[in-house]
């Protein structure tokens, strides 16, 4: 935020990966950039040709003024060209016309936070999360907002009582969460989103942080040691007891069978959703499935029924399905193309499944990745 010595890492919902929520989806989804006009405007934006992108967006909206994807892109163009008031108006109108979309709320929060309007930012993020508790970007931004407020409160407490030795360590910890601001980096506050598609603004953000601060650093570190130590002892321990040639062919066969079972479960889940078969759809989720945002299982099921049942038609297609099986656990990643009534939504989705009672059940559902 411009007036603070620390830059907030709030994530602005980007252009290419701008997430949209279908009323019956229950999870965020990428905008369906299937229309050539959407793709063209997106391409121009990434190329930095904002004026041309704006002209094409306006031409498209003249014929289809209620198209949410293009309206969202238009709002991002306005933000990128410094027209914050127009961007706020565009995103605000989207929240009114399509309150089921969490992303306009998120982008409003980023703008408000950059203006030090923290109450408005918090309210916008909480609205995004109420709309979709699985929206990780809004959840992260809300955490960053509370961290920013904590930093300011601790700073004020230290100014009022410099002898309070308990405050300084807390302030120091909070400040490690933020990257030092670059002088005159007003646009960087919004462009430095970790998910932003433009390579130029994204690259500088993680660089000065060094390895200890950003979230991406621990992820590779955690994965690197795992494969090395685990296979080594396993091979050494089994070598004297089992014949290597016999063990080798067994693994692919078992893996192939498990993959087929997982794929069948995932496609069955999608078919039940498209068929509005709620008993079968809800049965696809395991007893250990916990909805995001602290929502109870009962309330989640009631909400899903309200969003699914009654649609004139629903289509759920799975593309580029990739399955990984590890014993009794599995992960399925795919692009989900959802169509219902006037909605046409495409998103990356990840399902984590667990095998129990001879069947695979969903234990976690998330968007992105």
Residue frames as qw, qx, qy, qz and C-alpha x, y, z in Angstrom:
[[0.000, 0.889, 0.458, 0.000, 0.00, 0.00, 0.00],
 [0.434, 0.676, -0.026, 0.596, 1.50, 3.33, -1.04],
 [0.245, -0.826, 0.172, -0.478, 1.42, 5.01, 2.37],
 [0.858, -0.482, 0.176, -0.024, 3.03, 2.12, 4.22],
 [0.048, -0.731, 0.661, 0.163, 6.76, 1.29, 4.39],
 [0.391, -0.107, 0.911, 0.073, 5.83, -2.32, 3.65],
 [0.440, 0.174, -0.500, -0.726, 4.25, -3.57, 0.45],
 [0.731, 0.014, 0.517, -0.445, 1.25, -5.84, 0.78],
 [0.097, -0.194, 0.891, 0.398, 1.42, -9.08, -1.21],
 [0.610, 0.376, 0.450, -0.533, -2.30, -8.98, -2.05],
 [0.323, 0.017, 0.819, 0.475, -3.05, -11.08, -5.12],
 [0.454, 0.406, -0.042, -0.792, -5.04, -9.38, -7.84],
 [0.759, 0.284, 0.582, -0.057, -7.17, -11.81, -9.80],
 [0.223, -0.373, 0.544, 0.718, -5.21, -11.90, -13.08],
 [0.509, 0.406, -0.232, -0.723, -6.42, -11.72, -16.65],
 [0.508, 0.216, -0.777, -0.302, -5.75, -15.13, -18.16],
 [0.352, -0.138, -0.893, 0.244, -6.36, -16.93, -14.89],
 [0.341, -0.187, 0.186, -0.902, -9.22, -14.66, -13.84],
 [0.029, -0.143, -0.979, 0.144, -11.46, -16.95, -11.84],
 [0.488, -0.171, -0.173, -0.838, -15.20, -17.14, -12.23],
 [0.228, 0.030, 0.891, -0.390, -17.76, -19.01, -10.14],
 [0.353, -0.237, -0.679, -0.599, -20.74, -20.68, -11.70],
 [0.547, -0.371, 0.179, -0.729, -23.90, -20.47, -9.65],
 [0.951, -0.154, -0.017, -0.266, -24.13, -24.22, -9.54],
 [0.670, 0.443, -0.535, 0.263, -20.43, -25.03, -9.47],
 [0.744, -0.666, -0.054, 0.001, -19.59, -24.28, -5.86],
 [0.703, -0.363, 0.215, 0.573, -15.97, -23.61, -6.77],
 [0.112, 0.790, -0.198, -0.569, -14.07, -20.96, -8.64],
 [0.773, 0.313, 0.487, 0.259, -13.45, -21.43, -12.33],
 [0.289, -0.258, 0.359, 0.849, -11.41, -19.85, -15.07],
 [0.476, 0.554, 0.094, -0.676, -13.37, -17.68, -17.49],
 [0.740, 0.293, 0.581, 0.171, -14.40, -19.61, -20.55],
 [0.027, 0.679, -0.317, -0.661, -12.18, -17.81, -23.05],
 [0.570, 0.227, 0.747, 0.256, -13.59, -20.00, -25.81],
 [0.379, 0.877, 0.284, -0.086, -15.06, -17.01, -27.63],
 [0.673, 0.352, 0.083, 0.646, -12.50, -15.62, -30.10],
 [0.019, -0.848, -0.025, -0.529, -13.21, -12.11, -28.82],
 [0.694, -0.713, 0.094, -0.026, -12.27, -13.07, -25.27],
 [0.869, -0.104, 0.174, 0.453, -9.05, -14.67, -26.43],
 [0.475, 0.604, 0.122, 0.628, -8.16, -11.71, -28.62],
 [0.252, -0.885, 0.047, -0.390, -8.70, -9.16, -25.84],
 [0.825, -0.531, 0.147, 0.127, -6.72, -11.37, -23.46],
 [0.803, 0.181, 0.150, 0.548, -3.85, -11.62, -25.97],
 [0.233, 0.762, 0.052, 0.602, -3.74, -7.87, -26.49],
 [0.514, -0.830, 0.070, -0.208, -3.72, -7.26, -22.75],
 [0.867, -0.346, 0.185, 0.308, -0.79, -9.58, -22.23],
 [0.650, 0.368, 0.179, 0.640, 1.03, -7.88, -25.08],
 [0.281, -0.424, -0.206, 0.836, 0.52, -4.53, -23.34],
 [0.018, -0.224, -0.466, -0.856, -1.76, -3.19, -26.09],
 [0.031, 0.395, 0.738, -0.547, -4.33, -1.97, -23.61],
 [0.300, 0.401, -0.008, -0.866, -5.89, 0.70, -25.80],
 [0.424, 0.153, -0.707, -0.545, -6.55, -1.77, -28.60],
 [0.203, -0.184, -0.945, 0.175, -7.81, -4.34, -26.09],
 [0.147, 0.390, 0.501, -0.759, -10.19, -1.75, -24.64],
 [0.392, 0.310, -0.305, -0.811, -11.54, -0.89, -28.08],
 [0.419, 0.020, -0.853, -0.310, -12.25, -4.53, -28.89],
 [0.104, -0.262, -0.850, 0.445, -13.81, -5.11, -25.48],
 [0.268, 0.371, 0.234, -0.857, -16.11, -2.13, -25.97],
 [0.443, 0.211, -0.552, -0.674, -17.15, -3.38, -29.40],
 [0.331, -0.105, -0.938, -0.018, -17.98, -6.81, -27.98],
 [0.035, -0.342, -0.707, 0.618, -19.90, -5.37, -25.03],
 [0.315, 0.192, -0.130, -0.920, -21.96, -3.20, -27.36],
 [0.605, -0.010, -0.621, -0.498, -23.66, -6.36, -28.64],
 [0.730, -0.311, -0.605, 0.062, -23.39, -8.39, -25.42],
 [0.077, -0.709, 0.268, -0.647, -23.41, -5.87, -22.58],
 [0.747, -0.520, 0.209, -0.357, -24.03, -8.48, -19.86],
 [0.874, 0.231, -0.389, 0.175, -21.19, -10.86, -20.76],
 [0.634, -0.768, 0.075, 0.052, -19.39, -11.36, -17.40],
 [0.825, -0.089, 0.179, 0.529, -16.04, -12.48, -18.83],
 [0.422, 0.538, 0.176, 0.708, -15.63, -9.45, -21.07],
 [0.292, -0.887, -0.092, -0.346, -16.89, -7.09, -18.38],
 [0.778, -0.569, 0.082, 0.253, -14.29, -8.52, -16.02],
 [0.704, 0.143, 0.210, 0.663, -11.54, -8.10, -18.62],
 [0.132, 0.782, 0.188, 0.580, -12.71, -4.53, -19.22],
 [0.532, -0.842, -0.025, -0.084, -12.40, -3.84, -15.48],
 [0.799, -0.323, 0.176, 0.476, -8.84, -5.16, -15.45],
 [0.503, 0.479, 0.235, 0.680, -7.98, -3.00, -18.47],
 [0.154, -0.891, -0.124, -0.409, -9.32, 0.05, -16.66],
 [0.708, -0.685, 0.080, 0.152, -7.25, -0.85, -13.61],
 [0.777, -0.029, 0.238, 0.581, -4.11, -1.36, -15.70],
 [0.335, 0.568, 0.230, 0.716, -4.59, 2.02, -17.37],
 [0.209, -0.003, -0.397, 0.894, -4.95, 3.84, -14.06],
 [0.415, -0.335, -0.256, -0.806, -8.72, 4.31, -14.25],
 [0.113, -0.022, -0.895, 0.430, -9.37, 3.07, -10.75],
 [0.416, 0.194, 0.362, -0.811, -12.74, 4.77, -10.33],
 [0.677, 0.263, -0.373, -0.577, -14.00, 3.14, -13.53],
 [0.438, 0.162, -0.883, 0.053, -12.55, -0.23, -12.47],
 [0.123, 0.062, 0.751, -0.646, -14.24, 0.02, -9.08],
 [0.579, 0.250, 0.100, -0.770, -17.53, 0.82, -10.80],
 [0.629, 0.269, -0.626, -0.374, -17.11, -2.12, -13.20],
 [0.323, 0.073, -0.911, 0.247, -16.29, -4.67, -10.49],
 [0.256, 0.112, 0.581, -0.765, -18.97, -3.30, -8.17],
 [0.650, 0.234, -0.136, -0.710, -21.61, -3.62, -10.89],
 [0.558, 0.192, -0.794, -0.147, -20.48, -7.20, -11.50],
 [0.068, -0.003, -0.861, 0.504, -20.98, -8.04, -7.82],
 [0.452, 0.226, 0.352, -0.788, -24.54, -6.74, -8.12],
 [0.688, 0.329, -0.329, -0.557, -25.40, -8.41, -11.43],
 [0.835, 0.113, -0.539, -0.008, -23.65, -11.69, -10.62],
 [0.439, -0.720, 0.385, -0.375, -23.24, -11.94, -6.82],
 [0.979, -0.147, 0.143, 0.007, -22.19, -15.58, -7.18],
 [0.715, 0.524, -0.201, 0.418, -18.84, -14.51, -8.70],
 [0.648, -0.665, -0.114, 0.353, -16.13, -14.10, -6.01],
 [0.662, 0.102, 0.138, 0.729, -13.42, -12.59, -8.23],
 [0.079, 0.736, 0.167, 0.652, -14.86, -9.07, -8.65],
 [0.593, -0.797, -0.081, -0.082, -15.04, -8.90, -4.85],
 [0.819, -0.269, 0.065, 0.503, -11.39, -9.92, -4.64],
 [0.483, 0.375, 0.170, 0.773, -10.24, -7.27, -7.11],
 [0.222, -0.846, -0.164, -0.456, -12.28, -4.63, -5.31],
 [0.744, -0.645, -0.043, 0.166, -10.51, -5.64, -2.09],
 [0.725, 0.011, 0.112, 0.679, -7.09, -5.22, -3.72],
 [0.185, 0.633, 0.181, 0.730, -8.01, -1.73, -4.92],
 [0.473, -0.822, -0.139, -0.284, -9.43, -0.73, -1.54],
 [0.817, -0.442, -0.023, 0.369, -6.36, -2.08, 0.26],
 [0.583, 0.242, 0.117, 0.766, -4.07, -0.04, -2.00],
 [0.066, -0.672, -0.130, -0.726, -6.07, 3.02, -0.90],
 [0.122, 0.119, -0.704, 0.689, -5.82, 2.08, 2.80],
 [0.633, -0.186, -0.010, -0.752, -9.58, 1.50, 2.93],
 [0.092, 0.220, -0.961, 0.139, -9.13, -1.64, 5.01],
 [0.478, 0.191, 0.642, -0.567, -12.72, -1.99, 6.21],
 [0.691, 0.498, -0.094, -0.516, -13.97, -2.00, 2.63],
 [0.379, 0.469, -0.788, -0.129, -11.21, -4.42, 1.64],
 [0.168, -0.102, 0.920, -0.340, -12.11, -6.79, 4.47],
 [0.608, 0.329, 0.426, -0.584, -15.83, -6.67, 3.65],
 [0.632, 0.535, -0.364, -0.427, -15.13, -7.38, -0.02],
 [0.249, 0.366, -0.896, 0.026, -12.88, -10.35, 0.79],
 [0.332, 0.048, 0.818, -0.467, -15.39, -11.77, 3.24],
 [0.685, 0.432, 0.124, -0.573, -18.06, -11.50, 0.53],
 [0.513, 0.501, -0.649, -0.254, -15.79, -13.38, -1.88],
 [0.055, 0.221, -0.945, 0.233, -15.22, -16.12, 0.68],
 [0.528, 0.201, 0.584, -0.582, -18.91, -16.39, 1.55],
 [0.689, 0.486, -0.196, -0.500, -19.58, -16.82, -2.15],
 [0.890, 0.260, -0.373, 0.033, -16.94, -19.53, -2.44],
 [0.645, -0.713, 0.273, -0.019, -15.11, -20.75, 0.69],
 [0.886, -0.021, 0.292, 0.359, -12.63, -22.63, -1.54],
 [0.437, 0.852, -0.006, 0.288, -11.36, -19.44, -3.20],
 [0.788, -0.264, -0.152, 0.535, -7.74, -19.63, -2.02],
 [0.361, 0.407, 0.033, 0.838, -6.69, -16.20, -3.36],
 [0.340, -0.710, -0.121, -0.605, -9.31, -14.40, -1.28],
 [0.825, -0.525, -0.191, 0.088, -8.45, -16.48, 1.78],
 [0.710, -0.005, -0.084, 0.700, -4.76, -15.58, 1.40],
 [0.125, 0.546, 0.088, 0.824, -5.57, -11.91, 0.82],
 [0.556, -0.730, -0.189, -0.350, -7.71, -11.80, 3.95],
 [0.834, -0.374, -0.141, 0.380, -4.79, -13.23, 5.92],
 [0.513, 0.232, 0.019, 0.826, -2.47, -10.61, 4.44],
 [0.163, -0.703, -0.181, -0.668, -4.96, -7.89, 5.31],
 [0.713, -0.680, -0.156, -0.067, -5.14, -8.99, 8.94],
 [0.781, -0.141, -0.061, 0.605, -1.35, -9.18, 9.04],
 [0.270, 0.486, 0.092, 0.826, -1.16, -5.62, 7.70],
 [0.424, -0.750, -0.159, -0.482, -3.61, -4.39, 10.32],
 [0.832, -0.486, -0.145, 0.225, -1.65, -6.21, 13.02],
 [0.637, 0.152, -0.027, 0.755, 1.56, -4.56, 11.83],
 [0.004, -0.624, -0.092, -0.776, 0.00, -1.13, 12.08],
 [0.648, -0.694, -0.175, -0.262, -1.48, -1.84, 15.51],
 [0.840, -0.300, -0.121, 0.437, 1.85, -3.12, 16.88],
 [0.447, 0.351, 0.007, 0.823, 3.65, -0.08, 15.43],
 [0.267, -0.710, -0.117, -0.641, 1.18, 2.23, 17.12],
 [0.798, -0.577, -0.172, 0.000, 1.50, 0.34, 20.42],
 [0.767, -0.057, -0.090, 0.633, 5.29, 0.64, 20.25],
 [0.185, 0.537, 0.041, 0.822, 5.05, 4.37, 19.63],
 [0.501, -0.703, -0.128, -0.488, 2.80, 4.77, 22.65],
 [0.737, -0.610, 0.282, -0.077, 4.89, 2.59, 24.93],
 [0.537, 0.652, -0.533, 0.053, 8.51, 2.09, 23.85],
 [0.217, -0.481, 0.776, -0.344, 9.25, 0.18, 27.05],
 [0.876, 0.050, 0.297, -0.376, 6.88, -2.64, 26.15],
 [0.129, -0.497, 0.812, 0.276, 9.36, -5.37, 25.25],
 [0.559, 0.206, 0.799, -0.077, 6.63, -7.78, 24.12],
 [0.537, 0.739, 0.199, -0.356, 5.58, -5.67, 21.11],
 [0.124, 0.737, -0.540, -0.386, 8.85, -5.38, 19.17],
 [0.274, -0.176, 0.926, 0.191, 9.29, -9.16, 18.58],
 [0.494, 0.515, 0.678, -0.177, 5.69, -9.44, 17.36],
 [0.349, 0.848, -0.041, -0.398, 6.17, -6.52, 14.98],
 [0.067, -0.580, 0.733, 0.349, 9.40, -8.07, 13.68],
 [0.411, 0.108, 0.903, 0.066, 7.63, -11.36, 12.94],
 [0.469, 0.713, 0.448, -0.268, 4.77, -9.64, 11.12],
 [0.203, 0.837, -0.275, -0.427, 7.19, -7.59, 9.00],
 [0.300, -0.315, 0.839, 0.327, 8.92, -10.71, 7.72],
 [0.529, 0.444, 0.721, -0.055, 5.69, -11.45, 5.82],
 [0.393, 0.888, 0.192, -0.138, 6.06, -8.41, 3.60],
 [0.708, 0.241, 0.164, 0.643, 8.59, -7.40, 0.97],
 [0.219, -0.537, -0.077, 0.811, 10.18, -3.95, 1.36],
 [0.452, 0.807, 0.337, -0.175, 8.46, -1.43, -0.90],
 [0.567, 0.168, 0.313, 0.744, 10.21, -0.22, -4.03],
 [0.019, -0.489, -0.135, 0.862, 10.24, 3.61, -4.21],
 [0.376, 0.367, -0.238, -0.817, 7.45, 4.86, -6.45],
 [0.065, 0.015, -0.965, -0.252, 6.09, 1.34, -6.91],
 [0.499, 0.137, 0.316, -0.795, 2.44, 2.32, -6.79],
 [0.771, 0.221, -0.326, -0.500, 1.39, 0.02, -9.64],
 [0.359, 0.291, -0.879, 0.116, 3.51, -2.82, -8.26],
 [0.386, -0.097, 0.661, -0.637, 1.16, -3.20, -5.34],
 [0.786, 0.271, 0.237, -0.503, -1.43, -4.60, -7.70],
 [0.698, 0.535, -0.426, -0.211, 0.76, -6.15, -10.38],
 [0.095, 0.503, -0.834, 0.205, 2.94, -8.18, -8.04],
 [0.862, -0.134, 0.201, -0.445, 0.34, -10.88, -7.60],
 [0.401, -0.385, 0.822, 0.123, 1.98, -14.29, -7.29],
 [0.611, 0.327, 0.721, 0.025, -0.49, -15.65, -9.84],
 [0.330, 0.776, -0.042, -0.536, -0.23, -12.82, -12.37],
 [0.870, 0.349, 0.314, 0.154, 0.27, -13.98, -15.95],
 [0.403, 0.881, -0.183, 0.167, 2.66, -11.23, -16.95],
 [0.870, -0.052, -0.239, 0.428, 6.23, -12.44, -16.41],
 [0.323, 0.550, -0.195, 0.745, 7.77, -8.97, -16.03],
 [0.373, -0.645, 0.207, -0.634, 5.98, -7.87, -12.82],
 [0.919, -0.349, -0.095, -0.157, 5.93, -11.31, -11.30],
 [0.821, 0.221, -0.332, 0.408, 9.64, -12.10, -11.55],
 [0.174, 0.541, -0.395, 0.722, 10.94, -9.22, -9.40],
 [0.627, -0.572, 0.043, -0.527, 8.53, -9.93, -6.55],
 [0.950, -0.300, -0.073, 0.038, 9.92, -13.30, -5.41],
 [0.695, 0.452, -0.294, 0.475, 13.56, -12.40, -6.19],
 [0.051, 0.606, -0.424, 0.670, 14.31, -9.99, -3.30],
 [0.757, -0.499, 0.012, -0.421, 12.42, -12.07, -0.81],
 [0.040, 0.475, -0.865, 0.159, 15.11, -14.74, -0.61],
 [0.447, -0.050, -0.873, -0.189, 14.24, -18.35, 0.01],
 [0.090, -0.158, -0.832, 0.524, 12.88, -18.20, 3.58],
 [0.285, 0.212, 0.291, -0.888, 9.89, -15.89, 3.01],
 [0.575, 0.153, -0.310, -0.742, 7.72, -16.92, 0.04],
 [0.834, -0.040, 0.409, -0.368, 5.40, -19.92, 0.14],
 [0.849, 0.457, -0.234, -0.125, 6.82, -21.46, -3.06],
 [0.158, 0.663, -0.704, 0.199, 10.24, -21.98, -1.41],
 [0.474, -0.293, 0.762, -0.329, 9.24, -24.63, 1.11],
 [0.873, 0.262, 0.150, -0.382, 7.12, -26.57, -1.39],
 [0.730, 0.518, -0.446, 0.009, 10.04, -27.76, -3.58],
 [0.004, 0.537, -0.754, 0.378, 12.19, -28.34, -0.50],
 [0.682, -0.138, 0.546, -0.467, 9.54, -30.57, 0.99],
 [0.909, 0.341, 0.024, -0.240, 9.22, -32.61, -2.18],
 [0.444, 0.684, -0.578, 0.039, 12.93, -32.94, -2.92],
 [0.159, -0.437, 0.840, -0.279, 13.96, -35.01, 0.10],
 [0.789, 0.011, 0.382, -0.482, 10.89, -37.24, -0.04],
 [0.892, 0.379, -0.179, -0.169, 11.74, -39.24, -3.17],
 [0.361, 0.624, -0.663, 0.201, 15.42, -39.65, -2.28],
 [0.208, -0.359, 0.810, -0.414, 15.26, -41.29, 1.15],
 [0.772, 0.040, 0.362, -0.522, 12.02, -43.22, 0.68],
 [0.878, 0.374, -0.233, -0.188, 12.85, -45.31, -2.41],
 [0.303, 0.597, -0.714, 0.207, 16.40, -46.04, -1.24],
 [0.334, -0.269, 0.800, -0.420, 15.55, -47.88, 1.99],
 [0.827, 0.194, 0.235, -0.473, 12.57, -49.57, 0.32],
 [0.758, 0.500, -0.405, -0.102, 14.77, -51.11, -2.37],
 [0.160, 0.504, -0.785, 0.323, 17.50, -52.06, 0.07],
 [0.515, -0.176, 0.650, -0.529, 15.06, -53.68, 2.47],
 [0.855, 0.260, 0.219, -0.391, 13.21, -55.67, -0.16],
 [0.470, 0.624, -0.592, -0.198, 16.16, -56.71, -2.29],
 [0.044, -0.331, 0.931, -0.148, 17.22, -59.66, -0.11],
 [0.467, 0.153, 0.762, -0.422, 13.65, -60.98, 0.24],
 [0.655, 0.592, 0.360, -0.300, 11.99, -60.40, -3.14],
 [0.607, 0.108, 0.526, 0.586, 13.06, -60.98, -6.69],
 [0.037, 0.482, -0.079, -0.872, 13.38, -57.64, -8.54],
 [0.124, -0.010, -0.712, -0.691, 12.07, -59.07, -11.86],
 [0.157, -0.484, -0.861, -0.028, 8.87, -60.31, -10.17],
 [0.105, -0.636, -0.432, 0.630, 8.17, -56.99, -8.40],
 [0.075, -0.264, 0.302, 0.913, 8.72, -54.79, -11.46],
 [0.157, -0.243, -0.707, -0.645, 5.81, -55.99, -13.64],
 [0.217, -0.552, -0.780, 0.201, 3.35, -56.02, -10.70],
 [0.117, -0.463, -0.241, 0.845, 3.52, -52.26, -10.10],
 [0.163, 0.098, -0.403, -0.895, 2.31, -51.09, -13.54],
 [0.302, -0.331, -0.835, -0.319, -0.58, -53.57, -13.49],
 [0.271, -0.565, -0.650, 0.430, -1.73, -52.47, -10.05],
 [0.073, -0.384, -0.027, 0.920, -1.26, -48.82, -10.94],
 [0.176, -0.066, -0.611, -0.769, -3.22, -49.20, -14.17],
 [0.320, -0.474, -0.815, -0.092, -6.09, -50.88, -12.37],
 [0.245, -0.566, -0.464, 0.636, -6.16, -48.24, -9.62],
 [0.017, -0.223, 0.218, 0.950, -6.02, -45.43, -12.18],
 [0.245, -0.262, -0.728, -0.584, -9.00, -46.92, -14.00],
 [0.325, -0.565, -0.731, 0.205, -10.94, -47.14, -10.73],
 [0.179, -0.490, -0.216, 0.826, -10.19, -43.53, -9.86],
 [0.076, 0.059, -0.450, -0.888, -11.12, -42.33, -13.35],
 [0.279, -0.417, -0.806, -0.313, -14.40, -44.21, -13.14],
 [0.292, -0.600, -0.583, 0.462, -15.17, -42.60, -9.78],
 [0.110, -0.384, 0.028, 0.917, -14.35, -39.09, -11.03],
 [0.174, -0.065, -0.595, -0.782, -16.37, -39.43, -14.22],
 [0.293, -0.495, -0.816, -0.045, -19.25, -40.93, -12.24],
 [0.208, -0.545, -0.388, 0.714, -19.18, -37.88, -9.97],
 [0.043, 0.243, -0.284, -0.927, -19.34, -35.57, -13.00],
 [0.237, -0.242, -0.787, -0.516, -22.15, -37.59, -14.58],
 [0.260, -0.568, -0.734, 0.267, -24.19, -37.47, -11.35],
 [0.104, -0.475, -0.136, 0.863, -23.69, -33.70, -11.20],
 [0.140, 0.092, -0.512, -0.842, -24.76, -33.23, -14.83],
 [0.336, -0.327, -0.820, -0.329, -27.77, -35.51, -14.26],
 [0.361, -0.466, 0.189, -0.785, -28.74, -33.64, -11.07],
 [0.817, -0.245, -0.519, -0.048, -28.69, -36.99, -9.28],
 [0.198, -0.777, 0.353, -0.482, -28.02, -35.56, -5.84],
 [0.887, -0.390, 0.218, -0.117, -27.95, -38.88, -3.96],
 [0.910, 0.204, 0.055, 0.357, -25.25, -40.22, -6.25],
 [0.322, 0.768, -0.161, 0.530, -23.45, -36.87, -6.41],
 [0.402, -0.753, 0.330, -0.402, -23.22, -36.43, -2.62],
 [0.956, -0.234, 0.174, 0.009, -22.29, -40.11, -2.18],
 [0.745, 0.518, -0.166, 0.386, -19.16, -39.40, -4.25],
 [0.005, 0.726, -0.410, 0.552, -17.82, -37.41, -1.28],
 [0.578, -0.035, -0.758, 0.299, -16.32, -39.40, 1.58],
 [0.528, -0.738, -0.419, 0.028, -17.35, -39.15, 5.21],
 [0.575, -0.455, -0.072, 0.676, -14.09, -37.28, 5.90],
 [0.301, 0.499, 0.315, 0.749, -14.83, -34.59, 3.29],
 [0.223, -0.658, -0.393, 0.602, -14.89, -31.17, 4.94],
 [0.334, 0.831, 0.311, 0.319, -16.18, -28.13, 3.03],
 [0.460, 0.204, -0.156, 0.850, -13.99, -25.01, 3.00],
 [0.122, -0.495, -0.010, -0.860, -14.56, -21.87, 4.99],
 [0.113, -0.058, 0.747, -0.653, -15.68, -23.67, 8.15],
 [0.642, -0.020, -0.199, -0.740, -19.02, -24.56, 6.55],
 [0.602, -0.139, 0.727, -0.300, -20.76, -27.58, 8.03],
 [0.126, -0.013, 0.912, 0.391, -21.29, -30.66, 5.88],
 [0.213, 0.587, 0.762, -0.175, -25.06, -30.32, 6.26],
 [0.170, 0.810, 0.100, -0.552, -25.14, -26.69, 5.15],
 [0.050, -0.452, 0.664, 0.594, -22.79, -27.48, 2.27],
 [0.191, 0.210, 0.932, 0.226, -25.06, -30.26, 1.03],
 [0.212, 0.740, 0.558, -0.311, -28.13, -28.03, 1.25],
 [0.074, 0.753, -0.204, -0.622, -26.31, -25.31, -0.67],
 [0.117, -0.234, 0.823, 0.503, -25.21, -27.75, -3.37],
 [0.244, 0.466, 0.850, 0.016, -28.78, -29.01, -3.78],
 [0.173, 0.821, 0.295, -0.458, -30.07, -25.46, -4.15],
 [0.032, 0.682, -0.424, -0.595, -27.43, -24.66, -6.79],
 [0.102, -0.167, 0.897, 0.395, -27.75, -27.86, -8.81],
 [0.201, 0.444, 0.873, -0.021, -31.37, -29.00, -8.73],
 [0.237, 0.792, 0.391, -0.404, -33.71, -27.05, -10.98],
 [0.040, -0.530, 0.475, 0.701, -31.30, -26.10, -13.76],
 [0.763, 0.460, -0.010, -0.454, -32.84, -26.62, -17.20],
 [0.934, 0.279, -0.160, 0.154, -29.69, -28.48, -18.22],
 [0.405, -0.799, 0.431, 0.112, -26.19, -29.08, -16.87],
 [0.872, 0.414, -0.206, 0.160, -23.11, -30.26, -18.75],
 [0.467, -0.775, 0.420, 0.070, -19.87, -31.19, -16.94],
 [0.869, 0.440, -0.182, 0.132, -17.02, -32.23, -19.24],
 [0.631, -0.661, 0.317, 0.253, -13.60, -33.27, -17.96],
 [0.683, 0.696, -0.179, 0.127, -10.57, -32.55, -20.15],
 [0.395, 0.605, -0.570, 0.392, -6.88, -33.47, -19.77],
 [0.803, -0.537, 0.057, -0.251, -7.59, -35.76, -16.83],
 [0.449, 0.485, -0.678, 0.321, -4.34, -36.71, -15.04],
 [0.824, -0.503, -0.067, -0.251, -4.49, -39.23, -12.19],
 [0.291, 0.497, -0.729, 0.369, -1.81, -40.11, -9.64],
 [0.851, -0.409, -0.229, -0.238, -2.33, -43.00, -7.25],
 [0.180, 0.506, -0.708, 0.458, -0.31, -43.55, -4.09],
 [0.027, -0.049, -0.921, 0.384, -1.55, -46.60, -2.24],
 [0.006, 0.599, 0.792, -0.120, -5.02, -45.85, -0.91],
 [0.038, 0.760, 0.153, -0.630, -4.84, -42.15, -1.86],
 [0.513, 0.366, 0.533, 0.564, -5.15, -40.55, -5.28],
 [0.029, 0.602, 0.046, -0.797, -5.17, -37.14, -6.95],
 [0.469, 0.527, 0.624, 0.335, -7.14, -36.28, -10.07],
 [0.058, -0.564, 0.049, 0.822, -6.36, -33.05, -11.94],
 [0.359, 0.439, 0.710, 0.417, -8.33, -31.88, -14.96],
 [0.108, 0.028, -0.104, -0.988, -9.95, -28.98, -16.74],
 [0.182, 0.480, 0.818, -0.261, -13.63, -28.81, -15.94],
 [0.104, -0.104, -0.386, -0.911, -15.93, -27.31, -18.58],
 [0.091, 0.429, 0.786, -0.435, -19.25, -26.49, -16.95],
 [0.167, -0.173, -0.396, -0.886, -22.35, -25.33, -18.79],
 [0.034, -0.498, -0.819, 0.282, -25.73, -24.59, -17.24],
 [0.171, 0.869, 0.401, -0.237, -28.45, -22.34, -18.60],
 [0.384, 0.913, -0.040, 0.129, -26.54, -19.21, -19.73],
 [0.413, -0.781, 0.457, 0.105, -23.28, -20.05, -17.96],
 [0.888, 0.390, -0.178, 0.166, -20.23, -21.42, -19.75],
 [0.364, -0.844, 0.382, -0.096, -17.35, -21.86, -17.29],
 [0.855, 0.286, -0.375, 0.217, -13.93, -23.48, -17.65],
 [0.395, -0.807, 0.370, -0.237, -11.64, -24.15, -14.69],
 [0.478, 0.333, -0.784, 0.213, -8.71, -26.19, -13.47],
 [0.736, -0.492, 0.106, -0.452, -9.82, -28.50, -10.68],
 [0.295, 0.346, -0.859, 0.235, -8.09, -30.93, -8.33],
 [0.827, -0.375, -0.090, -0.409, -9.82, -33.76, -6.48],
 [0.037, 0.429, -0.857, 0.283, -8.09, -35.69, -3.70],
 [0.833, -0.147, -0.298, -0.443, -9.59, -39.13, -3.21],
 [0.263, -0.407, 0.816, -0.316, -9.32, -41.87, -0.60],
 [0.585, -0.004, -0.744, -0.323, -10.12, -45.56, -1.09],
 [0.297, -0.147, 0.731, -0.597, -12.44, -47.00, 1.53],
 [0.671, 0.232, 0.568, -0.417, -14.82, -49.94, 1.43],
 [0.583, 0.179, 0.695, 0.380, -13.50, -50.87, -1.99],
 [0.320, 0.818, 0.398, 0.264, -14.53, -47.53, -3.48],
 [0.411, 0.080, -0.051, 0.907, -12.84, -44.18, -4.14],
 [0.124, -0.869, -0.477, 0.047, -14.39, -41.12, -2.46],
 [0.277, 0.686, -0.056, 0.670, -13.56, -37.42, -2.67],
 [0.574, -0.536, -0.421, 0.454, -11.96, -36.11, 0.51],
 [0.190, -0.629, -0.007, 0.754, -10.88, -32.68, -0.78],
 [0.483, 0.664, 0.476, 0.315, -11.90, -30.47, -3.70],
 [0.243, -0.688, 0.046, 0.682, -10.01, -27.40, -4.87],
 [0.571, 0.798, 0.192, 0.034, -9.71, -25.14, -7.89],
 [0.126, 0.898, -0.419, -0.043, -6.47, -24.35, -9.71],
 [0.589, -0.452, 0.662, 0.105, -3.21, -26.22, -9.91]]
